[in-house]
Amino acid sequence: MNDWTRHLETQGLVHAAENEWHFGEAMSQARVPLSSTAIAPLPQYSIMDIAGPDAERFLQGQTSAQVALADGEFAPLTAFCSPKGRVLANGQLMRVDETRYWLVLDVGVADPLHAHLAKYAPFYKVEITRPEVRVFGVLGKDAAAQVEAQLDVTAPATWAMAQSHATVILHHPGPIPRFMVIAPEDAALSAWKACESTATPVGNAVWRLHDIQAGLAWLGDAQRDSYLPQMINWEALGGISFRKGCYTGQEVVARAHFRGQVKKRLLRAQLENDTLPALGTPVHDANGKSQGDVVCAALNADGKAEVLAIITQRDEPRELNIDGVPLKRLSLPYAIERVDPESMSLQD
């Protein structure tokens, strides 16, 4: 056991399942950031380090982001695709040094993506590693003030980053302010302890709930190589640059966009019960026909299950259910339309 885990256990941490950590009953934890500040360990994420003189050129040919936009301030969303345009991993790209980038992604796809990129790395002066860092979140109405006071940085804007020595802070969207903190273990533990004095520890499912409410899906190993990036609304979140040159899968991704051939989309919805559907649980219509699958689920502050599911597009409205429980559609906090990351960059 490491010092990070040991300290969290003194605060009441329970390992409910692999990469599922909590500090108590789910509904009460979900209420915490609505009225105060919460801190949450985030074991569901991993960090990949891509470094070397050719790091930018290497990434430019592999990912949907315009890599030059990752300038140490703006931290664009991105996707790594197969030649058929299916997402192998989606994540957020940070430039942490002149020739070094960090990528935050779902822990379940970190090893497969590393193996995929390693096939191309020998042709570039680049090294791909997995740094020993910890990730946690700060969320709540006073989260920005907490980050500034305890971490001695100016809180970054949404999809931007701030850096203090080896610690990186990212601002993610959602119904309340929230920040992801990434740091080596000693620095992460010091930052966590600093935040403990004015924040309440909660489980990582609370952060996942705010991902759902932000319409933000992080694909894991079970969903790898299954969906076009547009099927997780990635172009609506600025995760695809249609102005850049070729990258693996670019032709298929661009064709789907310009011809309007995206047959599935991300749906945000709520179940009227407290049973969390497992990832991959099918979504059915009234006739029992499968319309898609759940990609993310968490309990909200009312004890209801909120989900993100990728479902087949239809012109006519239809009733949907999961295991016979009606699915209530909820609005996404963004329009389903192309957002160019170039327009989001702090360079512009």
DALIN-V953903 format. One record per backbone hydrogen bond with DSSP energy under -0.5 kcal/mol. CO is the residue of the C=O (numbers start at 1). NH is the residue of the N-H. If there is no record, write none. Layout:
((CO,NH) (CO,NH))
This chain:
((2,6) (3,7) (4,8) (5,9) (6,10) (7,11) (8,11) (8,13) (9,12) (14,16) (14,22) (17,20) (20,16) (20,17) (21,204) (21,205) (22,14) (25,29) (26,30) (27,31) (28,32) (29,32) (29,33) (31,34) (31,35) (32,35) (32,36) (33,141) (37,200) (38,139) (39,202) (40,137) (42,45) (44,107) (46,105) (48,50) (48,103) (49,51) (49,129) (50,101) (51,127) (52,55) (54,58) (55,59) (56,60) (57,61) (58,61) (59,62) (59,63) (61,248) (62,81) (64,241) (65,67) (66,69) (67,70) (69,71) (73,161) (74,71) (74,72) (76,93) (78,91) (79,64) (80,88) (80,89) (82,85) (85,229) (86,82) (87,225) (87,226) (89,80) (90,106) (91,78) (92,104) (94,96) (94,102) (97,100) (99,52) (100,96) (100,97) (101,50) (102,94) (103,48) (104,92) (105,46) (106,109) (106,110) (107,110) (107,111) (109,113) (110,114) (111,115) (112,116) (113,117) (114,118) (115,119) (116,119) (117,120) (117,121) (118,122) (120,123) (121,124) (124,126) (125,54) (127,51) (127,129) (129,49) (129,131) (131,133) (132,185) (134,183) (135,42) (136,181) (137,40) (138,179) (139,38) (140,143) (142,146) (143,147) (144,148) (145,149) (146,150) (147,151) (148,152) (153,155) (157,160) (159,75) (160,171) (162,169) (164,167) (167,164) (168,182) (169,162) (170,172) (170,180) (171,159) (172,178) (177,140) (178,172) (179,138) (180,170) (181,136) (182,168) (183,134) (184,188) (185,189) (186,190) (187,191) (188,192) (189,193) (190,194) (191,195) (192,196) (193,197) (194,197) (195,198) (195,199) (200,39) (202,41) (203,206) (203,207) (204,208) (205,209) (206,210) (207,211) (208,212) (209,213) (210,214) (211,216) (212,215) (215,217) (217,219) (220,223) (220,224) (221,224) (223,226) (227,87) (228,231) (229,232) (229,234) (230,233) (233,236) (233,237) (234,239) (235,238) (235,339) (240,242) (247,250) (248,81) (249,253) (250,254) (251,255) (252,256) (253,257) (254,258) (255,259) (256,261) (257,260) (261,263) (263,313) (265,311) (267,309) (268,330) (269,307) (270,328) (271,273) (271,305) (273,305) (274,276) (275,277) (278,281) (281,294) (282,284) (283,291) (283,292) (284,321) (285,288) (289,285) (291,312) (292,283) (293,310) (294,280) (296,308) (298,306) (300,303) (304,300) (304,306) (305,271) (306,298) (307,269) (308,295) (308,296) (309,267) (309,311) (310,293) (311,265) (319,286) (320,327) (321,284) (322,325) (324,326) (325,322) (326,272) (326,328) (327,329) (328,270) (330,268) (335,337) (340,343) (340,344) (341,344) (341,345) (345,348))
